[in-house]
Amino acid sequence: MGLAELSNVLWREREVLELLLFKLEEEQLVLSSGRTRWLAHATREVEVVLDQVRAAELERAVHVEAVAAEVGVDGGAGLRQLAEAVPSPWDEVLGAHRDAFLVLTTEISATAAANRDVLASGRRALDEAMASLGDVGPGQPVVPVQTYGPRGGRRSGATDPAGQRPRLVDEAL
């Protein structure tokens, strides 16, 4: 395993990381559009790409270990140490890969954090909306309001157990 093969492995890993960033941004678009119907699909696609990232990281680790042994660098060396130990032009190639990884991981982290924030604020809004329907705290199920009996007639005192009047909930919630 040489430096050219390591560079090819690094290119493939960069492509997978770019795909992960794309899938995270796609998930963000689904979240921001409010069309949550596709959220499960978008999240599943992110998880599939994360599996590909793990495989690419493992392949990179194997190749870095082999090249490190070839050039006499410690087996746990990163791309910076490896770039410092290899001849030109490979030092620049490995340095460029390292810089690209830093940019990609920063963008991926920021996008993932933004997605988590949107999901958390959506969850809070849902909890608040559900709580406004009665004496229900965040995370607690809403007690169904039964206003009609089994034969279709009104039940006497058509209120929920907390004494609240029945409410109509818009489907947009």
C-alpha positions as CSV (number, residue, x, y, z in Angstrom):
1,M,0.0,0.0,0.0
2,G,1.5,3.2,-1.1
3,L,0.9,6.9,-1.0
4,A,-1.2,6.9,-4.2
5,E,-3.5,4.3,-2.8
6,L,-3.8,6.2,0.4
7,S,-4.7,9.3,-1.5
8,N,-7.4,7.4,-3.4
9,V,-8.8,6.2,-0.1
10,L,-8.8,9.8,1.2
11,W,-10.7,11.0,-1.9
12,R,-13.3,8.3,-1.4
13,E,-13.7,9.3,2.2
14,R,-14.1,12.9,1.3
15,E,-16.8,12.0,-1.2
16,V,-18.7,10.1,1.5
17,L,-18.4,13.0,3.9
18,E,-19.7,15.4,1.2
19,L,-22.6,13.0,0.6
20,L,-23.2,13.1,4.4
21,L,-23.2,16.9,4.3
22,F,-25.7,16.8,1.4
23,K,-28.0,14.4,3.2
24,L,-27.9,16.6,6.4
25,E,-28.7,19.7,4.4
26,E,-31.5,17.7,2.7
27,E,-32.8,16.7,6.1
28,Q,-32.6,20.4,7.1
29,L,-34.7,21.4,4.1
30,V,-37.3,18.9,5.0
31,L,-37.3,20.2,8.6
32,S,-37.5,23.8,7.6
33,S,-40.3,23.2,5.1
34,G,-42.5,21.7,7.8
35,R,-43.2,18.7,5.5
36,T,-42.4,16.1,8.2
37,R,-43.9,13.3,6.1
38,W,-40.4,12.8,4.6
39,L,-38.4,13.3,7.8
40,A,-38.1,9.6,8.5
41,H,-36.8,9.0,5.0
42,A,-34.3,11.8,5.2
43,T,-33.1,10.6,8.6
44,R,-32.8,7.0,7.4
45,E,-30.7,8.3,4.4
46,V,-28.4,10.1,6.9
47,E,-28.0,6.9,8.9
48,V,-27.1,4.9,5.7
49,V,-24.4,7.4,4.8
50,L,-23.1,7.4,8.4
51,D,-22.5,3.6,8.0
52,Q,-20.6,4.4,4.8
53,V,-18.5,7.0,6.7
54,R,-17.6,4.5,9.4
55,A,-16.5,2.0,6.7
56,A,-14.4,4.7,4.9
57,E,-12.8,5.7,8.3
58,L,-11.8,2.1,8.9
59,E,-10.3,1.8,5.4
60,R,-8.4,5.1,5.9
61,A,-7.1,3.9,9.3
62,V,-5.8,0.7,7.8
63,H,-4.1,2.6,4.9
64,V,-2.6,5.3,7.2
65,E,-1.2,2.6,9.4
66,A,0.4,0.8,6.5
67,V,1.9,4.0,5.0
68,A,3.1,5.1,8.4
69,A,5.0,1.9,8.8
70,E,6.5,2.3,5.4
71,V,7.8,5.8,6.1
72,G,8.8,5.1,9.7
73,V,6.1,7.1,11.5
74,D,4.3,6.0,14.7
75,G,1.2,3.8,13.8
76,G,-1.2,6.2,15.5
77,A,-0.1,9.2,13.4
78,G,-2.6,11.5,11.8
79,L,-2.4,13.1,8.4
80,R,-0.4,16.0,9.7
81,Q,2.4,13.8,11.0
82,L,2.3,11.7,7.9
83,A,2.5,14.7,5.6
84,E,5.5,15.9,7.5
85,A,7.2,12.6,7.0
86,V,6.6,12.0,3.3
87,P,8.4,13.5,0.3
88,S,7.1,16.2,-2.0
89,P,4.5,16.3,-3.6
90,W,2.8,13.8,-1.2
91,D,3.3,16.2,1.7
92,E,1.1,18.8,-0.1
93,V,-1.4,16.2,-1.2
94,L,-1.9,14.8,2.3
95,G,-2.0,18.3,3.7
96,A,-4.7,19.3,1.3
97,H,-6.7,16.2,2.2
98,R,-6.4,17.1,5.9
99,D,-7.5,20.7,5.3
100,A,-10.5,19.4,3.3
101,F,-11.4,17.0,6.1
102,L,-11.3,19.9,8.6
103,V,-13.6,22.0,6.5
104,L,-16.1,19.2,5.9
105,T,-16.2,18.1,9.5
106,T,-16.8,21.7,10.6
107,E,-19.7,22.0,8.1
108,I,-21.1,18.6,9.1
109,S,-21.0,19.5,12.8
110,A,-22.7,22.8,12.2
111,T,-25.4,21.4,10.0
112,A,-26.1,18.5,12.4
113,A,-26.3,20.9,15.3
114,A,-28.7,23.1,13.4
115,N,-30.9,20.1,12.6
116,R,-30.9,19.1,16.3
117,D,-31.9,22.6,17.3
118,V,-34.8,22.7,14.8
119,L,-36.0,19.3,16.1
120,A,-35.7,20.4,19.7
121,S,-37.7,23.6,19.1
122,G,-40.3,21.6,17.1
123,R,-40.6,19.2,20.0
124,R,-41.0,22.1,22.5
125,A,-43.7,23.7,20.3
126,L,-45.6,20.4,20.1
127,D,-45.4,19.9,23.9
128,E,-46.7,23.5,24.4
129,A,-49.5,22.9,22.0
130,M,-50.5,19.7,23.6
131,A,-50.2,21.2,27.1
132,S,-52.6,24.0,26.0
133,L,-55.2,21.4,25.4
134,G,-55.5,20.7,29.1
135,D,-53.6,19.9,32.2
136,V,-50.9,18.0,30.4
137,G,-47.3,18.5,31.1
138,P,-44.5,18.2,28.4
139,G,-44.0,14.6,27.4
140,Q,-47.2,13.4,29.0
141,P,-50.0,11.8,26.9
142,V,-53.2,13.8,26.4
143,V,-56.2,12.2,27.9
144,P,-58.7,11.6,25.2
145,V,-61.9,13.7,25.5
146,Q,-65.0,11.5,25.0
147,T,-68.1,13.6,24.2
148,Y,-70.3,10.9,22.7
149,G,-71.4,7.5,24.0
150,P,-71.3,4.2,22.2
151,R,-74.7,4.8,20.6
152,G,-73.9,8.3,19.4
153,G,-75.7,10.2,22.1
154,R,-74.1,12.9,24.1
155,R,-72.6,11.8,27.4
156,S,-73.7,13.8,30.4
157,G,-71.0,16.2,31.4
158,A,-69.0,15.9,28.3
159,T,-65.7,17.1,29.8
160,D,-62.4,15.4,30.3
161,P,-61.2,14.2,33.7
162,A,-59.6,17.6,34.5
163,G,-62.9,19.4,34.0
164,Q,-61.9,21.0,30.7
165,R,-64.4,21.5,27.9
166,P,-63.8,19.5,24.7
167,R,-61.7,21.3,22.1
168,L,-61.4,21.1,18.4
169,V,-57.8,20.6,17.3
170,D,-56.7,21.9,13.9
171,E,-54.9,19.2,11.9
172,A,-52.1,21.7,11.2
173,L,-50.8,21.1,14.8
